[in-house]
């Protein structure tokens, strides 16, 4: 069929759902070019149009890429009847890069505990079953939570653009408004967090939220701040430059080397936990020896990770370690960032120990066939597991928010000889809620007399709750959830 198009004509050679070949004819004196698609003369001059040069290119329907998901939209079902102890979350959808991490991330950000999981994403289709409970070990029966899961993982999730257009700043999946994000990574030392927070307080910056991890003598943190007088992001280049220089000087310490510390600023969105994993991974914290800690002496404390070859053309990664919240997320996040695809997996965490088995290939379809690759995967997974391990006493502090509050708290901790191994800071309304995992400056368990002295010093201005390591096993997930803005950003994604 020959269709007029202004001074041109369009000739449809063939048409299908996926592709159409189109020829465009213009006066021969304008162009003298024949597309390589049209080598055959019977197509180059149809209907006797010998005086016209021919152009031809493939036409792709813009909706074709979404056709599969339109015909087969993702399906999610919440089953509270099949299992006596857990809620079954079943997800079926077209396979796509990163989909496993996306699903695990959504369930983890709802603070659900994944006890078992069966994962299969081979053959272009993604079929997973997750056995989950709430923080108290009960089934998920809250109607609002169930609706959130269905919106985030079901057909309606296709219109949310993966959260890229969510308004405001995010911690995890949680919105905390318009703030400036500061990313810091460098060599750890006692009192470093106190020095960092003191700089921010001196610059009249309010710390609205923060997450701090330490591993292998390195510290990484993401801090969200705003300007105290205006409650707006810090966008003045001079002020940002001053802040960056002061923070870099603190992170360098007495070493003075440019490459021992890094700082960056942004006003976009990020998933905080994943960003911390990425920062440590880029910093190569998995290299070198990991310091022996108080938890390493207990049986089964060190992760047991093996990599073997499967006859079906997969590399089989087996992880056995002490169970803890968000373990599955940390492992899947690391494999994804290392450019590995999980085709099948079996997850079990009954009792104190977790057992996880992953059938993986690299993005290019290759398996792990060298000792160097295998060793690197094992080291990276060990590092990912250890980064979130909570050692020492847990101090939960709650007080009225003000500029310099974090600086004040961390200064008191430093003056009492306490070193922070992990921390979470959040603000809800006018109330600041902080969680610190502390040891003494030499890495040993904290003397309870020190805690009593600390309680007397700060007890009149803020609430302090102390949890010993034996108590943290049951309460870690719920106490750590207090440091997150829970439904803010998630509601932005689900309701928009």
C-alpha positions in Angstrom: 0.0 0.0 0.0 1.4 3.4 -1.0 0.5 6.2 1.5 1.0 9.9 0.8 2.9 11.8 3.5 3.3 15.5 2.5 5.8 15.5 -0.3 6.6 11.9 0.6 5.0 8.6 0.2 5.2 5.7 2.7 5.0 2.1 1.4 4.2 -0.6 3.9 6.1 -3.8 3.0 5.0 -6.0 5.8 3.3 -5.7 9.1 3.2 -7.8 12.3 2.8 -7.3 16.0 6.4 -6.7 16.6 7.9 -5.0 13.5 6.9 -3.3 10.3 9.2 -2.4 7.4 8.5 1.0 6.0 9.8 2.6 2.8 9.8 6.4 2.4 10.0 7.9 -1.1 11.2 11.4 -1.9 12.1 13.0 -5.1 15.3 11.4 -6.5 17.1 14.7 -6.8 17.0 15.1 -3.1 18.7 11.9 -2.0 20.6 9.1 -3.7 20.6 6.4 -1.1 19.2 2.9 -0.9 18.9 1.3 2.6 20.6 -2.1 3.1 17.2 -3.4 4.0 16.1 -3.0 0.4 18.7 -4.7 -1.8 16.0 -6.3 -3.9 15.0 -4.1 -6.8 11.4 -5.3 -6.6 11.2 -3.5 -3.3 13.2 -0.5 -4.2 10.9 0.6 -7.0 7.4 -0.7 -6.4 4.6 0.2 -8.7 7.0 1.6 -11.2 8.3 4.4 -9.1 11.7 4.4 -10.8 12.3 8.1 -10.4 12.4 8.0 -6.6 15.2 7.0 -4.2 14.2 4.5 -1.5 14.6 4.5 2.3 13.7 1.6 4.5 14.0 0.9 8.2 12.4 -1.4 10.8 9.5 0.1 12.6 9.0 -1.1 16.2 5.7 -0.6 17.9 6.5 1.4 21.1 4.0 -0.7 23.1 5.6 -4.0 22.0 8.1 -4.1 24.9 5.3 -3.9 27.4 3.1 -6.4 25.5 4.2 -9.4 27.6 3.6 -7.7 30.9 0.2 -6.4 29.6 -0.9 -9.9 28.5 0.7 -11.5 31.6 0.6 -8.9 34.4 2.4 -9.8 37.7 0.3 -11.7 40.2 0.6 -11.8 43.9 -1.4 -13.8 46.4 -1.3 -13.6 50.2 -2.2 -17.0 51.7 -2.9 -17.3 55.4 -4.5 -20.8 55.3 -2.0 -23.2 53.9 0.6 -22.9 56.7 -0.1 -22.9 60.4 2.7 -20.6 61.4 3.5 -18.3 58.4 1.9 -16.2 55.8 2.7 -17.4 52.2 3.4 -14.6 49.7 3.3 -16.0 46.2 4.6 -13.9 43.3 4.3 -14.8 39.6 5.4 -12.4 36.9 7.5 -12.0 33.7 11.2 -12.3 34.6 13.3 -9.1 34.4 16.7 -8.1 35.7 16.7 -7.3 39.4 13.2 -8.6 40.1 14.3 -10.9 42.9 16.0 -8.0 44.7 13.0 -5.8 44.2 10.6 -8.3 45.8 12.9 -9.1 48.7 13.5 -5.4 49.3 9.8 -4.7 49.5 9.1 -7.4 52.0 12.2 -6.5 54.0 11.2 -2.8 54.1 7.9 -3.8 55.6 9.9 -5.3 58.4 8.6 -8.8 57.6 10.7 -11.8 58.6 11.4 -14.2 55.8 11.6 -17.7 57.3 11.6 -19.7 54.1 11.6 -19.0 50.4 11.5 -21.0 47.2 12.7 -19.1 44.1 12.6 -20.0 40.4 13.2 -17.5 37.6 14.4 -19.7 34.8 12.8 -19.8 31.3 11.6 -16.2 31.3 9.1 -16.5 34.2 9.5 -15.5 37.8 7.8 -17.7 40.4 8.6 -17.3 44.1 7.0 -18.3 47.4 8.0 -16.6 50.6 7.1 -17.7 54.1 6.9 -14.6 56.2 5.9 -13.4 59.7 5.7 -10.0 61.4 8.3 -8.9 63.9 6.6 -10.9 66.7 6.6 -14.1 64.8 2.9 -14.0 63.9 1.1 -14.3 60.6 0.6 -11.1 58.5 -3.1 -10.3 59.1 -3.0 -6.5 59.0 -5.2 -5.5 56.1 -3.2 -2.4 55.3 0.1 -4.3 55.1 -1.5 -7.0 52.9 -2.9 -4.3 50.6 0.6 -2.6 50.5 2.2 -5.9 49.3 -0.5 -6.5 46.7 -0.1 -2.9 45.3 3.7 -3.0 45.4 4.1 -6.5 43.7 0.8 -6.9 41.8 -0.5 -5.4 38.5 -0.8 -1.9 39.9 3.0 -1.8 40.5 3.5 -1.5 36.8 2.4 2.2 36.9 4.8 3.2 39.7 8.0 3.2 37.6 9.9 1.3 40.3 9.8 4.1 42.7 12.0 6.4 40.6 9.5 9.2 40.6 8.7 9.1 44.3 8.7 12.6 45.8 11.2 13.6 48.5 14.1 11.8 50.1 14.0 8.1 51.0 15.7 6.0 53.7 15.2 2.5 52.8 11.8 2.8 51.1 10.8 5.5 53.5 10.3 9.1 52.7 11.7 11.8 54.9 11.1 14.9 52.7 13.5 17.2 51.0 16.9 16.9 52.5 20.6 16.8 51.5 22.1 13.3 51.6 25.8 13.1 52.7 27.7 9.8 52.0 30.9 9.2 53.9 33.3 6.4 53.9 36.8 6.1 55.4 39.0 4.5 58.1 37.1 3.9 61.3 38.5 5.0 64.7 37.0 5.6 68.2 35.1 8.8 68.4 34.8 9.4 64.6 31.0 9.5 64.6 31.2 12.2 67.4 33.6 14.3 65.3 31.4 14.0 62.2 28.2 15.0 64.0 30.1 17.9 65.7 31.0 19.4 62.3 27.4 19.2 61.2 26.2 20.9 64.4 28.7 23.7 64.0 27.4 24.3 60.5 23.8 24.7 61.9 22.7 21.5 60.1 20.0 19.3 61.6 20.5 15.6 61.3 17.1 14.2 60.4 18.1 10.6 59.7 21.3 8.6 59.4 22.6 5.0 59.2 26.1 4.1 60.1 27.9 0.7 59.5 31.4 -0.4 60.4 33.3 -3.3 58.9 36.9 -4.4 58.6 38.2 -1.1 60.2 36.1 1.0 57.8 33.1 3.1 58.4 30.3 4.0 55.9 27.4 6.3 56.7 24.6 8.0 54.9 23.3 11.1 56.7 20.3 13.2 55.8 20.5 16.9 56.9 18.6 20.1 56.3 19.3 23.8 57.0 18.2 24.6 60.6 16.7 28.1 59.9 14.9 27.2 56.7 14.4 23.4 57.0 15.4 23.2 53.4 18.1 21.2 51.6 21.6 22.7 51.6 22.2 23.9 48.0 24.7 26.8 48.5 27.9 25.7 46.7 30.1 27.6 49.1 28.6 26.0 52.1 28.7 22.5 50.6 32.3 23.0 49.7 33.1 24.0 53.2 31.2 21.1 54.6 33.0 18.7 52.3 36.5 20.0 53.2 35.8 19.7 56.9 34.4 16.2 56.7 37.3 15.0 54.5 39.8 16.4 57.0 38.1 14.5 59.8 37.9 11.2 57.8 41.6 11.5 56.8 42.6 11.9 60.4 46.4 12.1 60.7 47.0 10.1 57.5 46.5 13.0 55.2 46.0 10.8 52.1 43.5 11.8 49.5 42.3 8.2 48.8 41.6 7.1 52.4 38.3 8.9 52.6 35.4 9.9 50.3 32.5 12.3 50.7 29.6 13.1 48.3 26.3 15.0 48.4 23.0 14.5 46.6 19.4 15.5 46.7 17.9 12.5 44.9 16.5 9.2 46.2 18.2 6.1 47.4 17.6 2.9 49.2 19.9 3.4 52.2 20.8 -0.2 53.0 21.6 -1.0 49.5 23.6 2.2 49.1 25.7 1.2 52.1 26.4 -2.2 50.6 27.4 -0.5 47.4 29.7 1.9 49.1 31.5 -0.8 51.0 31.7 -3.0 47.9 33.3 -0.2 45.9 35.7 0.4 48.9 36.7 -3.3 48.6 36.1 -3.8 52.3 36.1 -7.6 51.6 39.8 -7.6 51.1 42.2 -8.1 54.0 41.7 -9.8 57.3 38.7 -9.1 59.4 39.4 -8.2 63.1 38.4 -10.9 65.5 35.4 -9.8 67.6 33.6 -11.1 70.6 31.0 -12.9 68.5 33.6 -14.9 66.5 34.4 -17.2 69.3 30.9 -18.7 69.5 30.1 -21.8 67.5 28.6 -21.2 64.1 29.3 -17.5 64.2 31.5 -17.4 61.1 29.6 -17.8 57.8 30.2 -21.1 56.0 30.1 -20.3 52.3 30.9 -22.8 49.5 30.7 -22.5 45.7 30.3 -25.6 43.5 29.5 -26.4 39.9 26.2 -27.9 38.9 25.7 -30.3 36.0 22.8 -28.1 34.7 25.2 -25.2 34.0 24.9 -23.2 37.2 27.2 -22.3 40.0 25.7 -23.4 43.3 26.4 -21.0 46.2 25.6 -22.4 49.7 25.5 -20.1 52.7 25.1 -21.4 56.3 25.4 -18.9 59.1 23.6 -17.6 62.2 20.2 -16.3 61.3 19.3 -12.6 61.6 16.8 -10.1 60.2 17.5 -8.9 56.6 20.0 -11.7 55.9 18.3 -12.7 52.6 18.3 -9.1 51.4 22.0 -8.6 52.2 23.0 -11.7 50.2 20.7 -11.0 47.2 21.8 -7.4 47.1 25.5 -8.4 47.0 24.9 -11.0 44.2 23.0 -8.5 42.2 25.7 -5.8 42.6 28.3 -8.3 41.5 26.3 -8.8 38.3 25.1 -12.4 39.1 21.6 -13.6 38.3 19.8 -16.0 40.7 17.9 -18.6 38.7 16.8 -20.9 41.5 17.2 -20.6 45.3 16.0 -22.4 48.5 16.0 -20.4 51.7 15.4 -21.9 55.2 15.9 -20.2 58.6 14.2 -22.4 61.1 16.0 -22.2 64.4 19.1 -20.1 65.1 20.9 -21.1 61.9 20.0 -20.1 58.3 20.7 -22.2 55.3 20.5 -20.7 51.8 21.3 -22.2 48.4 21.5 -20.2 45.2 21.9 -21.4 41.6 23.5 -18.5 39.8 25.2 -17.4 36.6 26.9 -14.2 35.6 25.0 -11.7 33.5 26.8 -12.9 30.4 25.6 -16.5 31.1 29.0 -17.8 32.4 29.4 -19.7 35.6 32.2 -19.3 38.2 35.0 -21.4 36.6 38.1 -19.9 38.2 39.4 -20.1 41.8 39.8 -16.3 41.8 36.2 -15.7 41.0 35.0 -18.2 43.6 37.2 -16.7 46.2 36.0 -13.2 45.4 32.3 -14.3 45.7 32.9 -16.0 49.0 34.7 -13.0 50.5 32.1 -10.5 49.3 29.2 -12.5 50.7 31.1 -12.9 54.1 31.5 -9.1 54.2 27.9 -8.5 53.3 26.8 -10.8 56.2 29.2 -9.3 58.7 28.4 -5.6 58.0 25.0 -5.8 59.6 25.9 -8.1 62.5 25.0 -6.3 65.7 27.6 -6.8 68.4 27.8 -5.3 71.9 25.1 -3.5 73.9 22.2 -1.9 72.1 21.4 1.6 73.4 18.0 3.0 72.4 17.7 6.8 73.1 14.6 9.0 72.6 14.5 12.8 73.1 13.1 15.9 71.7 14.8 16.7 68.4 17.1 19.7 68.2 20.2 20.8 66.3 23.3 19.2 67.8 21.4 16.4 69.5 23.4 13.6 67.7 26.7 15.5 68.5 25.7 15.7 72.1 24.9 12.0 72.4 27.9 10.7 70.6 30.2 13.1 72.6 28.9 11.5 75.8 29.4 8.0 74.5 33.0 8.9 73.5 33.8 10.5 76.9 32.7 7.2 78.5 35.0 5.2 76.3 32.3 3.7 74.1 32.8 3.0 70.4 29.9 2.8 68.1 29.9 -0.2 65.7 26.5 0.5 64.2 23.9 3.3 64.5 20.5 4.3 63.2 19.1 7.8 63.6 15.6 9.0 62.8 13.1 11.8 63.5 9.4 11.5 63.7 7.7 14.8 64.3 9.6 16.5 67.1 10.9 13.3 68.5 14.4 11.9 67.7 14.9 8.1 68.1 18.4 6.7 67.9 19.8 3.2 68.2 23.5 2.6 68.9 25.4 -0.6 69.2 28.4 0.0 71.4 31.6 -1.6 72.7 34.5 -0.2 74.6 37.2 1.5 72.7 39.3 -1.7 72.7 36.5 -3.8 71.2 35.6 -5.6 74.5 32.2 -5.9 76.1 31.0 -2.8 77.9 31.2 -2.7 81.7 27.6 -2.3 83.1 29.0 0.3 85.6 29.8 2.5 82.6 26.2 2.2 81.4 24.8 3.2 84.8 27.0 6.2 84.9 25.8 7.1 81.4 22.2 6.7 82.4 22.7 9.1 85.3 24.3 11.7 83.1 21.7 11.8 80.3 18.6 10.3 82.0 17.2 13.6 82.8 17.1 14.8 79.2 16.3 11.7 77.2 14.9 8.2 77.6 17.5 5.4 77.5 16.8 1.7 77.0 19.6 -0.8 77.2 19.6 -4.3 75.7 22.2 -6.9 76.4 23.4 -9.1 73.5 21.2 -12.0 74.7 18.1 -9.8 74.5 18.9 -8.5 71.0 18.1 -11.8 69.2 14.4 -11.5 69.8 14.0 -7.7 69.7 16.5 -6.6 67.1 14.1 -6.3 64.2 11.5 -4.4 66.1 13.9 -2.0 67.8 15.7 -1.3 64.6 12.5 -0.6 62.8 12.0 2.4 65.1 14.9 4.1 63.3 13.1 4.1 60.0 10.3 6.3 58.6 8.2 3.3 58.0 5.2 4.0 55.7 6.0 7.4 54.3 7.8 6.6 51.1 6.1 3.3 50.7 2.7 5.0 50.7 4.0 7.5 48.2 4.8 4.6 45.9 1.7 2.6 46.5 -0.9 5.3 46.4 0.5 7.4 43.5 
